[in-house]
Amino acid sequence: MTAHIRNDPATRRAESGWARARRLRRAGAAPRTCLAAVAAPGAAAGMQSGPEWNIVRGED
């Protein structure tokens, strides 16, 4: 008796948004949606005292 082997290519699953972002991130061409939370080199240290020193208020 002989076994028959099929050589059909396997179908690929659709790529999710998470998988695409991960693939692009590994390639180094990922779009950055946020900035790292580090101080800019050469920038002033800023006031770090008082009860609300870590709250950043932006313009509405």
N, CA, C and O atoms as a Maestro MAE file, in Angstrom:
{
 s_m_m2io_version
 :::
 2.0.0
}

f_m_ct {
 s_m_title
 :::
 protein
 m_atom[240] {
  # First column is atom index #
  i_m_mmod_type
  r_m_x_coord
  r_m_y_coord
  r_m_z_coord
  i_m_residue_number
  s_m_chain_name
  s_m_pdb_residue_name
  s_m_pdb_atom_name
  i_m_atomic_number
  :::
  1 25 0.829 -1.156 0.000 1 A "MET " " N  " 7
  2 3 0.000 0.000 0.000 1 A "MET " " CA " 6
  3 2 0.895 1.249 0.000 1 A "MET " " C  " 6
  4 15 1.919 1.283 0.683 1 A "MET " " O  " 8
  5 25 0.506 2.259 -0.762 2 A "THR " " N  " 7
  6 3 1.293 3.475 -0.906 2 A "THR " " CA " 6
  7 2 0.507 4.667 -0.371 2 A "THR " " C  " 6
  8 15 -0.675 4.819 -0.678 2 A "THR " " O  " 8
  9 25 1.145 5.495 0.412 3 A "ALA " " N  " 7
  10 3 0.493 6.698 0.923 3 A "ALA " " CA " 6
  11 2 0.623 7.807 -0.111 3 A "ALA " " C  " 6
  12 15 1.677 7.974 -0.724 3 A "ALA " " O  " 8
  13 25 -0.431 8.548 -0.297 4 A "HIS " " N  " 7
  14 3 -0.418 9.671 -1.236 4 A "HIS " " CA " 6
  15 2 -0.199 10.962 -0.446 4 A "HIS " " C  " 6
  16 15 -0.907 11.245 0.521 4 A "HIS " " O  " 8
  17 25 0.775 11.719 -0.871 5 A "ILE " " N  " 7
  18 3 1.095 12.975 -0.207 5 A "ILE " " CA " 6
  19 2 0.610 14.119 -1.085 5 A "ILE " " C  " 6
  20 15 0.911 14.173 -2.278 5 A "ILE " " O  " 8
  21 25 -0.138 15.023 -0.487 6 A "ARG " " N  " 7
  22 3 -0.630 16.185 -1.229 6 A "ARG " " CA " 6
  23 2 0.386 17.315 -1.109 6 A "ARG " " C  " 6
  24 15 0.927 17.563 -0.032 6 A "ARG " " O  " 8
  25 25 0.632 17.977 -2.194 7 A "ASN " " N  " 7
  26 3 1.585 19.085 -2.214 7 A "ASN " " CA " 6
  27 2 0.890 20.434 -2.356 7 A "ASN " " C  " 6
  28 15 1.463 21.371 -2.912 7 A "ASN " " O  " 8
  29 25 -0.341 20.540 -1.860 8 A "ASP " " N  " 7
  30 3 -1.063 21.807 -1.927 8 A "ASP " " CA " 6
  31 2 -0.468 22.773 -0.902 8 A "ASP " " C  " 6
  32 15 -0.169 22.370 0.222 8 A "ASP " " O  " 8
  33 25 -0.293 24.036 -1.276 9 A "PRO " " N  " 7
  34 3 0.218 25.001 -0.301 9 A "PRO " " CA " 6
  35 2 -0.835 25.283 0.772 9 A "PRO " " C  " 6
  36 15 -2.031 25.336 0.484 9 A "PRO " " O  " 8
  37 25 -0.387 25.458 1.976 10 A "ALA " " N  " 7
  38 3 -1.296 25.752 3.080 10 A "ALA " " CA " 6
  39 2 -1.795 27.185 2.950 10 A "ALA " " C  " 6
  40 15 -1.039 28.076 2.560 10 A "ALA " " O  " 8
  41 25 -3.047 27.406 3.269 11 A "THR " " N  " 7
  42 3 -3.592 28.760 3.220 11 A "THR " " CA " 6
  43 2 -3.157 29.509 4.467 11 A "THR " " C  " 6
  44 15 -3.105 28.947 5.561 11 A "THR " " O  " 8
  45 25 -2.847 30.781 4.286 12 A "ARG " " N  " 7
  46 3 -2.405 31.609 5.404 12 A "ARG " " CA " 6
  47 2 -3.586 32.308 6.043 12 A "ARG " " C  " 6
  48 15 -4.539 32.689 5.364 12 A "ARG " " O  " 8
  49 25 -3.516 32.471 7.343 13 A "ARG " " N  " 7
  50 3 -4.543 33.225 8.051 13 A "ARG " " CA " 6
  51 2 -4.367 34.709 7.750 13 A "ARG " " C  " 6
  52 15 -3.265 35.171 7.454 13 A "ARG " " O  " 8
  53 25 -5.461 35.441 7.829 14 A "ALA " " N  " 7
  54 3 -5.378 36.886 7.628 14 A "ALA " " CA " 6
  55 2 -4.551 37.500 8.753 14 A "ALA " " C  " 6
  56 15 -4.648 37.076 9.905 14 A "ALA " " O  " 8
  57 25 -3.752 38.482 8.423 15 A "GLU " " N  " 7
  58 3 -2.894 39.115 9.416 15 A "GLU " " CA " 6
  59 2 -3.694 40.133 10.213 15 A "GLU " " C  " 6
  60 15 -4.367 40.986 9.635 15 A "GLU " " O  " 8
  61 25 -3.624 40.048 11.516 16 A "SER " " N  " 7
  62 3 -4.337 40.998 12.365 16 A "SER " " CA " 6
  63 2 -3.534 42.295 12.456 16 A "SER " " C  " 6
  64 15 -2.366 42.342 12.070 16 A "SER " " O  " 8
  65 25 -4.163 43.324 12.959 17 A "GLY " " N  " 7
  66 3 -3.474 44.596 13.123 17 A "GLY " " CA " 6
  67 2 -2.316 44.495 14.097 17 A "GLY " " C  " 6
  68 15 -1.272 45.116 13.900 17 A "GLY " " O  " 8
  69 25 -2.507 43.698 15.165 18 A "TRP " " N  " 7
  70 3 -1.449 43.501 16.146 18 A "TRP " " CA " 6
  71 2 -0.250 42.810 15.506 18 A "TRP " " C  " 6
  72 15 0.896 43.196 15.736 18 A "TRP " " O  " 8
  73 25 -0.522 41.788 14.704 19 A "ALA " " N  " 7
  74 3 0.561 41.050 14.056 19 A "ALA " " CA " 6
  75 2 1.302 41.937 13.057 19 A "ALA " " C  " 6
  76 15 2.524 41.848 12.937 19 A "ALA " " O  " 8
  77 25 0.576 42.782 12.348 20 A "ARG " " N  " 7
  78 3 1.212 43.687 11.380 20 A "ARG " " CA " 6
  79 2 2.104 44.699 12.095 20 A "ARG " " C  " 6
  80 15 3.223 44.967 11.659 20 A "ARG " " O  " 8
  81 25 1.602 45.259 13.197 21 A "ALA " " N  " 7
  82 3 2.400 46.221 13.951 21 A "ALA " " CA " 6
  83 2 3.660 45.568 14.504 21 A "ALA " " C  " 6
  84 15 4.729 46.178 14.502 21 A "ALA " " O  " 8
  85 25 3.540 44.340 14.973 22 A "ARG " " N  " 7
  86 3 4.707 43.628 15.497 22 A "ARG " " CA " 6
  87 2 5.724 43.349 14.396 22 A "ARG " " C  " 6
  88 15 6.929 43.495 14.600 22 A "ARG " " O  " 8
  89 25 5.230 42.949 13.233 23 A "ARG " " N  " 7
  90 3 6.127 42.670 12.102 23 A "ARG " " CA " 6
  91 2 6.860 43.940 11.677 23 A "ARG " " C  " 6
  92 15 8.065 43.915 11.426 23 A "ARG " " O  " 8
  93 25 6.128 45.045 11.598 24 A "LEU " " N  " 7
  94 3 6.754 46.303 11.198 24 A "LEU " " CA " 6
  95 2 7.728 46.806 12.255 24 A "LEU " " C  " 6
  96 15 8.759 47.388 11.919 24 A "LEU " " O  " 8
  97 25 7.411 46.587 13.525 25 A "ARG " " N  " 7
  98 3 8.290 47.016 14.600 25 A "ARG " " CA " 6
  99 2 9.620 46.279 14.531 25 A "ARG " " C  " 6
  100 15 10.674 46.861 14.788 25 A "ARG " " O  " 8
  101 25 9.569 45.005 14.185 26 A "ARG " " N  " 7
  102 3 10.799 44.223 14.065 26 A "ARG " " CA " 6
  103 2 11.632 44.687 12.875 26 A "ARG " " C  " 6
  104 15 12.859 44.589 12.901 26 A "ARG " " O  " 8
  105 25 10.973 45.191 11.832 27 A "ALA " " N  " 7
  106 3 11.680 45.631 10.635 27 A "ALA " " CA " 6
  107 2 12.363 46.979 10.848 27 A "ALA " " C  " 6
  108 15 13.241 47.353 10.069 27 A "ALA " " O  " 8
  109 25 11.978 47.710 11.883 28 A "GLY " " N  " 7
  110 3 12.594 48.998 12.151 28 A "GLY " " CA " 6
  111 2 11.915 50.153 11.446 28 A "GLY " " C  " 6
  112 15 12.368 51.291 11.566 28 A "GLY " " O  " 8
  113 25 10.843 49.897 10.713 29 A "ALA " " N  " 7
  114 3 10.154 50.957 9.987 29 A "ALA " " CA " 6
  115 2 8.790 51.246 10.599 29 A "ALA " " C  " 6
  116 15 7.896 51.740 9.913 29 A "ALA " " O  " 8
  117 25 8.626 50.949 11.860 30 A "ALA " " N  " 7
  118 3 7.328 51.122 12.509 30 A "ALA " " CA " 6
  119 2 7.047 52.599 12.761 30 A "ALA " " C  " 6
  120 15 7.943 53.337 13.171 30 A "ALA " " O  " 8
  121 25 5.832 53.031 12.526 31 A "PRO " " N  " 7
  122 3 5.486 54.411 12.861 31 A "PRO " " CA " 6
  123 2 5.384 54.566 14.374 31 A "PRO " " C  " 6
  124 15 4.763 53.738 15.042 31 A "PRO " " O  " 8
  125 25 5.977 55.599 14.908 32 A "ARG " " N  " 7
  126 3 5.919 55.832 16.343 32 A "ARG " " CA " 6
  127 2 4.664 56.615 16.655 32 A "ARG " " C  " 6
  128 15 4.408 57.652 16.042 32 A "ARG " " O  " 8
  129 25 3.888 56.136 17.591 33 A "THR " " N  " 7
  130 3 2.660 56.822 17.965 33 A "THR " " CA " 6
  131 2 2.818 57.583 19.263 33 A "THR " " C  " 6
  132 15 1.922 58.334 19.650 33 A "THR " " O  " 8
  133 25 3.935 57.406 19.940 34 A "CYS " " N  " 7
  134 3 4.171 58.141 21.173 34 A "CYS " " CA " 6
  135 2 5.668 58.378 21.317 34 A "CYS " " C  " 6
  136 15 6.478 57.762 20.625 34 A "CYS " " O  " 8
  137 25 6.009 59.252 22.196 35 A "LEU " " N  " 7
  138 3 7.412 59.548 22.447 35 A "LEU " " CA " 6
  139 2 7.830 58.916 23.765 35 A "LEU " " C  " 6
  140 15 7.012 58.727 24.665 35 A "LEU " " O  " 8
  141 25 9.069 58.603 23.863 36 A "ALA " " N  " 7
  142 3 9.586 58.036 25.104 36 A "ALA " " CA " 6
  143 2 9.521 59.072 26.220 36 A "ALA " " C  " 6
  144 15 9.684 60.267 25.971 36 A "ALA " " O  " 8
  145 25 9.287 58.625 27.432 37 A "ALA " " N  " 7
  146 3 9.156 59.521 28.575 37 A "ALA " " CA " 6
  147 2 10.523 59.792 29.191 37 A "ALA " " C  " 6
  148 15 10.812 59.356 30.305 37 A "ALA " " O  " 8
  149 25 11.345 60.505 28.464 38 A "VAL " " N  " 7
  150 3 12.668 60.885 28.951 38 A "VAL " " CA " 6
  151 2 12.850 62.374 28.723 38 A "VAL " " C  " 6
  152 15 12.237 62.961 27.831 38 A "VAL " " O  " 8
  153 25 13.695 62.973 29.536 39 A "ALA " " N  " 7
  154 3 13.971 64.396 29.388 39 A "ALA " " CA " 6
  155 2 14.849 64.626 28.165 39 A "ALA " " C  " 6
  156 15 15.714 63.813 27.842 39 A "ALA " " O  " 8
  157 25 14.615 65.736 27.498 40 A "ALA " " N  " 7
  158 3 15.424 66.087 26.332 40 A "ALA " " CA " 6
  159 2 16.813 66.501 26.803 40 A "ALA " " C  " 6
  160 15 16.940 67.191 27.815 40 A "ALA " " O  " 8
  161 25 17.852 66.092 26.087 41 A "PRO " " N  " 7
  162 3 19.202 66.485 26.499 41 A "PRO " " CA " 6
  163 2 19.372 67.998 26.401 41 A "PRO " " C  " 6
  164 15 19.003 68.607 25.397 41 A "PRO " " O  " 8
  165 25 19.926 68.593 27.439 42 A "GLY " " N  " 7
  166 3 20.160 70.026 27.448 42 A "GLY " " CA " 6
  167 2 18.958 70.849 27.870 42 A "GLY " " C  " 6
  168 15 19.052 72.075 27.929 42 A "GLY " " O  " 8
  169 25 17.835 70.219 28.164 43 A "ALA " " N  " 7
  170 3 16.640 70.950 28.579 43 A "ALA " " CA " 6
  171 2 16.726 71.278 30.066 43 A "ALA " " C  " 6
  172 15 17.444 70.623 30.821 43 A "ALA " " O  " 8
  173 25 15.983 72.302 30.470 44 A "ALA " " N  " 7
  174 3 15.950 72.675 31.881 44 A "ALA " " CA " 6
  175 2 15.282 71.570 32.690 44 A "ALA " " C  " 6
  176 15 14.386 70.882 32.201 44 A "ALA " " O  " 8
  177 25 15.725 71.409 33.921 45 A "ALA " " N  " 7
  178 3 15.218 70.318 34.759 45 A "ALA " " CA " 6
  179 2 13.753 70.499 35.118 45 A "ALA " " C  " 6
  180 15 13.031 69.511 35.249 45 A "ALA " " O  " 8
  181 25 13.302 71.716 35.277 46 A "GLY " " N  " 7
  182 3 11.906 71.947 35.632 46 A "GLY " " CA " 6
  183 2 11.700 71.883 37.131 46 A "GLY " " C  " 6
  184 15 12.583 71.462 37.879 46 A "GLY " " O  " 8
  185 25 10.537 72.301 37.552 47 A "MET " " N  " 7
  186 3 10.237 72.345 38.974 47 A "MET " " CA " 6
  187 2 9.706 70.991 39.429 47 A "MET " " C  " 6
  188 15 8.677 70.537 38.929 47 A "MET " " O  " 8
  189 25 10.372 70.354 40.344 48 A "GLN " " N  " 7
  190 3 9.932 69.060 40.849 48 A "GLN " " CA " 6
  191 2 9.666 69.145 42.342 48 A "GLN " " C  " 6
  192 15 10.278 68.434 43.139 48 A "GLN " " O  " 8
  193 25 8.753 70.017 42.702 49 A "SER " " N  " 7
  194 3 8.374 70.134 44.106 49 A "SER " " CA " 6
  195 2 6.895 70.462 44.165 49 A "SER " " C  " 6
  196 15 6.301 70.865 43.165 49 A "SER " " O  " 8
  197 25 6.319 70.294 45.303 50 A "GLY " " N  " 7
  198 3 4.897 70.548 45.460 50 A "GLY " " CA " 6
  199 2 4.087 69.283 45.245 50 A "GLY " " C  " 6
  200 15 4.613 68.285 44.752 50 A "GLY " " O  " 8
  201 25 2.814 69.315 45.611 51 A "PRO " " N  " 7
  202 3 1.987 68.104 45.530 51 A "PRO " " CA " 6
  203 2 1.624 67.682 44.106 51 A "PRO " " C  " 6
  204 15 1.272 66.524 43.884 51 A "PRO " " O  " 8
  205 25 1.704 68.602 43.136 52 A "GLU " " N  " 7
  206 3 1.283 68.282 41.768 52 A "GLU " " CA " 6
  207 2 2.405 68.488 40.757 52 A "GLU " " C  " 6
  208 15 2.137 68.912 39.633 52 A "GLU " " O  " 8
  209 25 3.629 68.207 41.116 53 A "TRP " " N  " 7
  210 3 4.748 68.459 40.214 53 A "TRP " " CA " 6
  211 2 4.743 67.539 39.008 53 A "TRP " " C  " 6
  212 15 5.315 67.880 37.973 53 A "TRP " " O  " 8
  213 25 4.103 66.367 39.121 54 A "ASN " " N  " 7
  214 3 4.122 65.409 38.019 54 A "ASN " " CA " 6
  215 2 2.901 65.508 37.110 54 A "ASN " " C  " 6
  216 15 2.768 64.712 36.180 54 A "ASN " " O  " 8
  217 25 2.010 66.461 37.356 55 A "ILE " " N  " 7
  218 3 0.820 66.614 36.525 55 A "ILE " " CA " 6
  219 2 1.124 67.600 35.404 55 A "ILE " " C  " 6
  220 15 1.573 68.718 35.656 55 A "ILE " " O  " 8
  221 25 0.881 67.185 34.183 56 A "VAL " " N  " 7
  222 3 1.130 68.028 33.020 56 A "VAL " " CA " 6
  223 2 -0.209 68.517 32.505 56 A "VAL " " C  " 6
  224 15 -1.095 67.720 32.197 56 A "VAL " " O  " 8
  225 25 -0.351 69.819 32.413 57 A "ARG " " N  " 7
  226 3 -1.596 70.392 31.913 57 A "ARG " " CA " 6
  227 2 -1.346 70.961 30.524 57 A "ARG " " C  " 6
  228 15 -0.459 71.791 30.326 57 A "ARG " " O  " 8
  229 25 -2.138 70.502 29.574 58 A "GLY " " N  " 7
  230 3 -2.010 70.995 28.214 58 A "GLY " " CA " 6
  231 2 -3.123 71.961 27.874 58 A "GLY " " C  " 6
  232 15 -3.998 72.231 28.696 58 A "GLY " " O  " 8
  233 25 -3.086 72.478 26.667 59 A "GLU " " N  " 7
  234 3 -4.127 73.389 26.213 59 A "GLU " " CA " 6
  235 2 -5.310 72.590 25.699 59 A "GLU " " C  " 6
  236 15 -5.135 71.605 24.982 59 A "GLU " " O  " 8
  237 25 -6.498 73.006 26.060 60 A "ASP " " N  " 7
  238 3 -7.719 72.328 25.596 60 A "ASP " " CA " 6
  239 2 -8.241 72.944 24.332 60 A "ASP " " C  " 6
  240 15 -9.259 72.498 23.803 60 A "ASP " " O  " 8
  :::
 }
 m_bond[239] {
  # First column is bond index #
  i_m_from
  i_m_to
  i_m_order
  :::
  1 1 2 1
  2 2 3 1
  3 3 4 2
  4 3 5 1
  5 5 6 1
  6 6 7 1
  7 7 8 2
  8 7 9 1
  9 9 10 1
  10 10 11 1
  11 11 12 2
  12 11 13 1
  13 13 14 1
  14 14 15 1
  15 15 16 2
  16 15 17 1
  17 17 18 1
  18 18 19 1
  19 19 20 2
  20 19 21 1
  21 21 22 1
  22 22 23 1
  23 23 24 2
  24 23 25 1
  25 25 26 1
  26 26 27 1
  27 27 28 2
  28 27 29 1
  29 29 30 1
  30 30 31 1
  31 31 32 2
  32 31 33 1
  33 33 34 1
  34 34 35 1
  35 35 36 2
  36 35 37 1
  37 37 38 1
  38 38 39 1
  39 39 40 2
  40 39 41 1
  41 41 42 1
  42 42 43 1
  43 43 44 2
  44 43 45 1
  45 45 46 1
  46 46 47 1
  47 47 48 2
  48 47 49 1
  49 49 50 1
  50 50 51 1
  51 51 52 2
  52 51 53 1
  53 53 54 1
  54 54 55 1
  55 55 56 2
  56 55 57 1
  57 57 58 1
  58 58 59 1
  59 59 60 2
  60 59 61 1
  61 61 62 1
  62 62 63 1
  63 63 64 2
  64 63 65 1
  65 65 66 1
  66 66 67 1
  67 67 68 2
  68 67 69 1
  69 69 70 1
  70 70 71 1
  71 71 72 2
  72 71 73 1
  73 73 74 1
  74 74 75 1
  75 75 76 2
  76 75 77 1
  77 77 78 1
  78 78 79 1
  79 79 80 2
  80 79 81 1
  81 81 82 1
  82 82 83 1
  83 83 84 2
  84 83 85 1
  85 85 86 1
  86 86 87 1
  87 87 88 2
  88 87 89 1
  89 89 90 1
  90 90 91 1
  91 91 92 2
  92 91 93 1
  93 93 94 1
  94 94 95 1
  95 95 96 2
  96 95 97 1
  97 97 98 1
  98 98 99 1
  99 99 100 2
  100 99 101 1
  101 101 102 1
  102 102 103 1
  103 103 104 2
  104 103 105 1
  105 105 106 1
  106 106 107 1
  107 107 108 2
  108 107 109 1
  109 109 110 1
  110 110 111 1
  111 111 112 2
  112 111 113 1
  113 113 114 1
  114 114 115 1
  115 115 116 2
  116 115 117 1
  117 117 118 1
  118 118 119 1
  119 119 120 2
  120 119 121 1
  121 121 122 1
  122 122 123 1
  123 123 124 2
  124 123 125 1
  125 125 126 1
  126 126 127 1
  127 127 128 2
  128 127 129 1
  129 129 130 1
  130 130 131 1
  131 131 132 2
  132 131 133 1
  133 133 134 1
  134 134 135 1
  135 135 136 2
  136 135 137 1
  137 137 138 1
  138 138 139 1
  139 139 140 2
  140 139 141 1
  141 141 142 1
  142 142 143 1
  143 143 144 2
  144 143 145 1
  145 145 146 1
  146 146 147 1
  147 147 148 2
  148 147 149 1
  149 149 150 1
  150 150 151 1
  151 151 152 2
  152 151 153 1
  153 153 154 1
  154 154 155 1
  155 155 156 2
  156 155 157 1
  157 157 158 1
  158 158 159 1
  159 159 160 2
  160 159 161 1
  161 161 162 1
  162 162 163 1
  163 163 164 2
  164 163 165 1
  165 165 166 1
  166 166 167 1
  167 167 168 2
  168 167 169 1
  169 169 170 1
  170 170 171 1
  171 171 172 2
  172 171 173 1
  173 173 174 1
  174 174 175 1
  175 175 176 2
  176 175 177 1
  177 177 178 1
  178 178 179 1
  179 179 180 2
  180 179 181 1
  181 181 182 1
  182 182 183 1
  183 183 184 2
  184 183 185 1
  185 185 186 1
  186 186 187 1
  187 187 188 2
  188 187 189 1
  189 189 190 1
  190 190 191 1
  191 191 192 2
  192 191 193 1
  193 193 194 1
  194 194 195 1
  195 195 196 2
  196 195 197 1
  197 197 198 1
  198 198 199 1
  199 199 200 2
  200 199 201 1
  201 201 202 1
  202 202 203 1
  203 203 204 2
  204 203 205 1
  205 205 206 1
  206 206 207 1
  207 207 208 2
  208 207 209 1
  209 209 210 1
  210 210 211 1
  211 211 212 2
  212 211 213 1
  213 213 214 1
  214 214 215 1
  215 215 216 2
  216 215 217 1
  217 217 218 1
  218 218 219 1
  219 219 220 2
  220 219 221 1
  221 221 222 1
  222 222 223 1
  223 223 224 2
  224 223 225 1
  225 225 226 1
  226 226 227 1
  227 227 228 2
  228 227 229 1
  229 229 230 1
  230 230 231 1
  231 231 232 2
  232 231 233 1
  233 233 234 1
  234 234 235 1
  235 235 236 2
  236 235 237 1
  237 237 238 1
  238 238 239 1
  239 239 240 2
  :::
 }
}
